[in-house]
Amino acid sequence: MRLSKEEKALKLEGWKLSGKSIGEYAKEQGINPYTFRGWVNRETKVVSGFVEIPNKANHEKEQFNGICFEKGGIKIFVTISVWVQHSKSILEGIKAAL
């Protein structure tokens, strides 16, 4: 089954909003996880070098369980589960922004 560019974009957007891993989301959608990872990799290279990570956490300090990066009034909150899966990409994005 081949998907159009529009259909792929919708699947990628659905994944971003889901907060699920690439493999988990791909399996739920009936897409080969290796194929879906290729779509994600191509999209993130085209966009900016940053990887958008879906946000489900409540960032109130007393309720947030994760890591906070802060510089110049900008705060980046990362949950532990997201950090474990995407730490390399997060650090590369922060380094590029500085």
N, C-alpha and C positions, 0 to 999 in steps of 0.2 A: 504494500500500500504506500504510494507516494503522496506526500502532502504538499500543497502549494506553499509559497512563501508566507502568505497570510495565515494559513493554518498553523505553520510552524511558529510564527510570531505569537499566535494565540496560545499555543501550547507552552511556549517559553514564558509568556506573561502569567499563565496559570501556575506554572511551577514557582515563579518568583513570589507570587501571592500565597502559595500553599505553605511555605515554610518547611517543606519536605526535602529530603535528599534527592539528588538527581536520579539515583537508582530506584528509590521508592516511588517517586512521581512517574517515572517512565513506565515502570511495571504496571501501575494503576491505569495508565493511559494506553497500554498495549503497544508501547514503543520499545524497541530494543534499547537497553540502558546505554550501550556503547554508542549507538547512533545519537541518542539524545544528548549524551555528554559532548559529542562532536558539535552539535548545534549550539550548546551553551558556550563551548570554547570559542567557536567562531564569532558568536555574538559579543562576548566580552572583549575579544581582541579588537573588534570593529568599534565598539562604543568608546572606551577611553582608557582601558587598562584597569579600571575599577570593576569590582564585582559587586552588584547590588545584592544584598542579603535581606530576605524578607524579615520584617520586624513584627514579632508577636509579643515582645516583652513590654511590660508596663515599666516605664523608666523613672518612676518615682523612686528616689534613693532608698527609702526604707523597704521597698518591695522588689527592687532590682537585684538579681543574682547573676553577676557577671563581671565584666571588665569595662572600665571607662578610660578612654584616652582623651586628654584635654590639652589644648594648646590655643592660645590667643582667643579665648572665649568660645572656641568650637569644642563641643563634646561629642565623642563617638562612643555609644554604648554597644557592647557586644555580649550576648548571652554566652554562658559557658558551652552550651551544646553547639552554637554557631562557631565559637572560637576553635573548638576541637576539630570541626570539619573544614574550616576556612582560614585558619591562622596565617598560612603563607600568603594568601591573596590579600588578607586584611593588612598585614605588615607591608606588603608591596605597595598597596594603595596609599597607606599613610606615608611611607617613605617618598613616594612620588609627589604627594601633596605638599611636603615640606620642602 
